[in-house]
Amino acid sequence: MNFAALPQVDVAAVPTDGLVLDVREDNEWAAGHVEGALHVPMSEFVARFGEVTEAVADGRQAFVMCRVGGRSAQVTQYLVQQGIDAVNIDGGMLAWDGAGRPMVAESGSPAFVL
């Protein structure tokens, strides 16, 4: 059986106004995340799927993010199977931080990747 290659994008290619879908857990999100990202933890994804479909209803592409790219790859694959234009952010938040892309923390203190 052949599987299509998972659509992936480098952190540098994520547009500043792109819809980033962060699937990390609450504690990871609180430590540091992309400002304006949609946070739907993978553990709650099926129950909160409607929030995702609402966010992409206008045909927006979803840039799916986790810590290193494993969980987001699974979610991206699921979204693509549902007919949603989604790409996995290669390297996740670690790559985002490493590239110097901006992050914010819930507490207002300096953001970091947990």
C-alpha atoms as an extended CHARMM CRD file, in Angstrom:
* protein
*
       114  EXT
         1         1  MET       CA              0.0000000000        0.0000000000        0.0000000000  PROA      1               0.0000000000
         2         2  ASN       CA              1.3550000000        3.4450000000       -0.9400000000  PROA      2               0.0000000000
         3         3  PHE       CA              0.8390000000        6.4750000000        1.2400000000  PROA      3               0.0000000000
         4         4  ALA       CA              1.1120000000        9.9790000000       -0.1450000000  PROA      4               0.0000000000
         5         5  ALA       CA              3.9740000000       11.9800000000        1.2820000000  PROA      5               0.0000000000
         6         6  LEU       CA              2.9020000000       14.0820000000        4.2250000000  PROA      6               0.0000000000
         7         7  PRO       CA              2.8030000000       17.7540000000        3.2470000000  PROA      7               0.0000000000
         8         8  GLN       CA              5.4890000000       19.5550000000        5.2600000000  PROA      8               0.0000000000
         9         9  VAL       CA              6.7880000000       23.1010000000        5.3620000000  PROA      9               0.0000000000
        10        10  ASP       CA              9.8850000000       24.6890000000        6.8570000000  PROA      10              0.0000000000
        11        11  VAL       CA              9.2800000000       27.1820000000        9.6850000000  PROA      11              0.0000000000
        12        12  ALA       CA             10.6740000000       29.9850000000        7.5290000000  PROA      12              0.0000000000
        13        13  ALA       CA              7.9140000000       29.3760000000        4.9660000000  PROA      13              0.0000000000
        14        14  VAL       CA              5.0270000000       29.8410000000        7.4320000000  PROA      14              0.0000000000
        15        15  PRO       CA              3.4540000000       33.2280000000        6.6380000000  PROA      15              0.0000000000
        16        16  THR       CA              3.1490000000       35.6700000000        9.5380000000  PROA      16              0.0000000000
        17        17  ASP       CA             -0.6330000000       35.7180000000        9.0140000000  PROA      17              0.0000000000
        18        18  GLY       CA             -0.8710000000       31.9460000000        8.5290000000  PROA      18              0.0000000000
        19        19  LEU       CA             -3.2370000000       29.8370000000       10.6280000000  PROA      19              0.0000000000
        20        20  VAL       CA             -0.9650000000       27.9450000000       13.0160000000  PROA      20              0.0000000000
        21        21  LEU       CA             -2.7330000000       25.0210000000       14.6910000000  PROA      21              0.0000000000
        22        22  ASP       CA             -0.8510000000       24.0520000000       17.8540000000  PROA      22              0.0000000000
        23        23  VAL       CA             -1.6750000000       20.5110000000       19.0230000000  PROA      23              0.0000000000
        24        24  ARG       CA              0.5950000000       20.4540000000       22.1160000000  PROA      24              0.0000000000
        25        25  GLU       CA             -0.7810000000       20.0310000000       25.6250000000  PROA      25              0.0000000000
        26        26  ASP       CA             -1.7910000000       22.9430000000       27.8770000000  PROA      26              0.0000000000
        27        27  ASN       CA              1.4810000000       23.1220000000       29.8530000000  PROA      27              0.0000000000
        28        28  GLU       CA              3.5370000000       23.2030000000       26.6340000000  PROA      28              0.0000000000
        29        29  TRP       CA              1.2880000000       25.9260000000       25.1850000000  PROA      29              0.0000000000
        30        30  ALA       CA              1.5180000000       28.0350000000       28.3550000000  PROA      30              0.0000000000
        31        31  ALA       CA              5.3510000000       27.9860000000       28.2750000000  PROA      31              0.0000000000
        32        32  GLY       CA              5.5450000000       29.3830000000       24.7660000000  PROA      32              0.0000000000
        33        33  HSD       CA              3.5170000000       29.4670000000       21.5570000000  PROA      33              0.0000000000
        34        34  VAL       CA              3.0010000000       31.3470000000       18.3210000000  PROA      34              0.0000000000
        35        35  GLU       CA              0.9120000000       34.4570000000       18.9410000000  PROA      35              0.0000000000
        36        36  GLY       CA             -2.5230000000       34.1060000000       17.3530000000  PROA      36              0.0000000000
        37        37  ALA       CA             -2.2370000000       30.3240000000       16.9770000000  PROA      37              0.0000000000
        38        38  LEU       CA             -5.2860000000       28.1030000000       17.4510000000  PROA      38              0.0000000000
        39        39  HSD       CA             -4.6240000000       25.7660000000       20.3920000000  PROA      39              0.0000000000
        40        40  VAL       CA             -6.3560000000       22.3880000000       20.1790000000  PROA      40              0.0000000000
        41        41  PRO       CA             -4.3800000000       19.7290000000       22.1140000000  PROA      41              0.0000000000
        42        42  MET       CA             -4.0700000000       16.4130000000       20.2980000000  PROA      42              0.0000000000
        43        43  SER       CA             -5.6920000000       14.7060000000       23.3010000000  PROA      43              0.0000000000
        44        44  GLU       CA             -8.8400000000       16.8410000000       22.7310000000  PROA      44              0.0000000000
        45        45  PHE       CA             -8.6400000000       16.9910000000       18.9440000000  PROA      45              0.0000000000
        46        46  VAL       CA            -11.5760000000       14.7900000000       17.9710000000  PROA      46              0.0000000000
        47        47  ALA       CA            -13.8910000000       16.4510000000       20.5110000000  PROA      47              0.0000000000
        48        48  ARG       CA            -12.8590000000       19.9390000000       19.3430000000  PROA      48              0.0000000000
        49        49  PHE       CA            -12.6160000000       19.2150000000       15.6150000000  PROA      49              0.0000000000
        50        50  GLY       CA            -15.4000000000       21.7370000000       14.9300000000  PROA      50              0.0000000000
        51        51  GLU       CA            -13.1260000000       24.5910000000       16.0500000000  PROA      51              0.0000000000
        52        52  VAL       CA            -10.6180000000       23.5420000000       13.4160000000  PROA      52              0.0000000000
        53        53  THR       CA            -13.1490000000       23.2340000000       10.6110000000  PROA      53              0.0000000000
        54        54  GLU       CA            -14.5000000000       26.6850000000       11.5620000000  PROA      54              0.0000000000
        55        55  ALA       CA            -10.9990000000       28.1960000000       11.4060000000  PROA      55              0.0000000000
        56        56  VAL       CA            -10.3830000000       26.8110000000        7.9030000000  PROA      56              0.0000000000
        57        57  ALA       CA            -13.9260000000       27.3360000000        6.5960000000  PROA      57              0.0000000000
        58        58  ASP       CA            -12.7450000000       30.1800000000        4.3620000000  PROA      58              0.0000000000
        59        59  GLY       CA            -10.2760000000       27.8530000000        2.6450000000  PROA      59              0.0000000000
        60        60  ARG       CA             -7.3000000000       28.8370000000        4.8000000000  PROA      60              0.0000000000
        61        61  GLN       CA             -4.3910000000       26.4450000000        4.9820000000  PROA      61              0.0000000000
        62        62  ALA       CA             -3.6440000000       25.0580000000        8.4430000000  PROA      62              0.0000000000
        63        63  PHE       CA              0.0100000000       24.9650000000        9.5420000000  PROA      63              0.0000000000
        64        64  VAL       CA              0.0790000000       22.2050000000       12.1740000000  PROA      64              0.0000000000
        65        65  MET       CA              2.5990000000       22.4860000000       15.0210000000  PROA      65              0.0000000000
        66        66  CYS       CA              3.7720000000       20.4410000000       18.0040000000  PROA      66              0.0000000000
        67        67  ARG       CA              7.1190000000       20.2690000000       19.8270000000  PROA      67              0.0000000000
        68        68  VAL       CA              9.1910000000       18.4320000000       17.1930000000  PROA      68              0.0000000000
        69        69  GLY       CA              6.7470000000       17.2950000000       14.5050000000  PROA      69              0.0000000000
        70        70  GLY       CA              5.4710000000       13.8470000000       15.5120000000  PROA      70              0.0000000000
        71        71  ARG       CA              2.0410000000       14.6550000000       16.9230000000  PROA      71              0.0000000000
        72        72  SER       CA              1.4640000000       17.3600000000       14.3310000000  PROA      72              0.0000000000
        73        73  ALA       CA              2.3040000000       14.8710000000       11.5570000000  PROA      73              0.0000000000
        74        74  GLN       CA             -0.4810000000       12.5840000000       12.8120000000  PROA      74              0.0000000000
        75        75  VAL       CA             -2.9490000000       15.4750000000       13.0090000000  PROA      75              0.0000000000
        76        76  THR       CA             -1.9060000000       16.7670000000        9.5720000000  PROA      76              0.0000000000
        77        77  GLN       CA             -2.4990000000       13.3230000000        8.0810000000  PROA      77              0.0000000000
        78        78  TYR       CA             -5.9540000000       13.2140000000        9.6750000000  PROA      78              0.0000000000
        79        79  LEU       CA             -6.8440000000       16.7080000000        8.4210000000  PROA      79              0.0000000000
        80        80  VAL       CA             -5.7180000000       15.9050000000        4.8780000000  PROA      80              0.0000000000
        81        81  GLN       CA             -7.8740000000       12.7390000000        4.9740000000  PROA      81              0.0000000000
        82        82  GLN       CA            -10.8110000000       14.9930000000        5.9160000000  PROA      82              0.0000000000
        83        83  GLY       CA            -10.1590000000       17.1480000000        2.8500000000  PROA      83              0.0000000000
        84        84  ILE       CA             -8.6010000000       20.0370000000        4.7880000000  PROA      84              0.0000000000
        85        85  ASP       CA             -5.5920000000       21.8730000000        3.3470000000  PROA      85              0.0000000000
        86        86  ALA       CA             -3.0520000000       21.2100000000        6.1050000000  PROA      86              0.0000000000
        87        87  VAL       CA              0.7390000000       21.0270000000        6.2910000000  PROA      87              0.0000000000
        88        88  ASN       CA              3.0160000000       19.8320000000        9.0650000000  PROA      88              0.0000000000
        89        89  ILE       CA              5.5620000000       22.3630000000       10.3390000000  PROA      89              0.0000000000
        90        90  ASP       CA              8.8430000000       20.4730000000       10.0290000000  PROA      90              0.0000000000
        91        91  GLY       CA             10.7180000000       20.4900000000       13.3540000000  PROA      91              0.0000000000
        92        92  GLY       CA              7.8130000000       22.0160000000       15.3070000000  PROA      92              0.0000000000
        93        93  MET       CA              8.2810000000       24.5820000000       18.0580000000  PROA      93              0.0000000000
        94        94  LEU       CA             11.9400000000       23.6420000000       18.5210000000  PROA      94              0.0000000000
        95        95  ALA       CA             12.6350000000       24.6340000000       14.9050000000  PROA      95              0.0000000000
        96        96  TRP       CA             10.3940000000       27.7240000000       15.2620000000  PROA      96              0.0000000000
        97        97  ASP       CA             12.3590000000       28.8790000000       18.2990000000  PROA      97              0.0000000000
        98        98  GLY       CA             15.6720000000       27.9560000000       16.6540000000  PROA      98              0.0000000000
        99        99  ALA       CA             14.7790000000       30.0970000000       13.6360000000  PROA      99              0.0000000000
       100       100  GLY       CA             14.1310000000       33.0640000000       15.9380000000  PROA      100             0.0000000000
       101       101  ARG       CA             10.4310000000       33.2680000000       15.0530000000  PROA      101             0.0000000000
       102       102  PRO       CA              8.4060000000       35.1840000000       17.6740000000  PROA      102             0.0000000000
       103       103  MET       CA              6.7420000000       33.3870000000       20.5890000000  PROA      103             0.0000000000
       104       104  VAL       CA              4.6360000000       34.4720000000       23.5480000000  PROA      104             0.0000000000
       105       105  ALA       CA              3.9300000000       32.8700000000       26.9440000000  PROA      105             0.0000000000
       106       106  GLU       CA              0.6840000000       32.8250000000       28.9050000000  PROA      106             0.0000000000
       107       107  SER       CA              2.3640000000       34.3080000000       31.9730000000  PROA      107             0.0000000000
       108       108  GLY       CA              3.9040000000       37.2610000000       30.1600000000  PROA      108             0.0000000000
       109       109  SER       CA              7.3910000000       36.0130000000       31.0990000000  PROA      109             0.0000000000
       110       110  PRO       CA              9.8680000000       35.0580000000       28.3590000000  PROA      110             0.0000000000
       111       111  ALA       CA              8.5210000000       32.2700000000       26.1690000000  PROA      111             0.0000000000
       112       112  PHE       CA             10.3390000000       28.9430000000       25.8480000000  PROA      112             0.0000000000
       113       113  VAL       CA              9.6800000000       25.5280000000       24.3450000000  PROA      113             0.0000000000
       114       114  LEU       CA              8.7250000000       22.9600000000       26.9760000000  PROA      114             0.0000000000
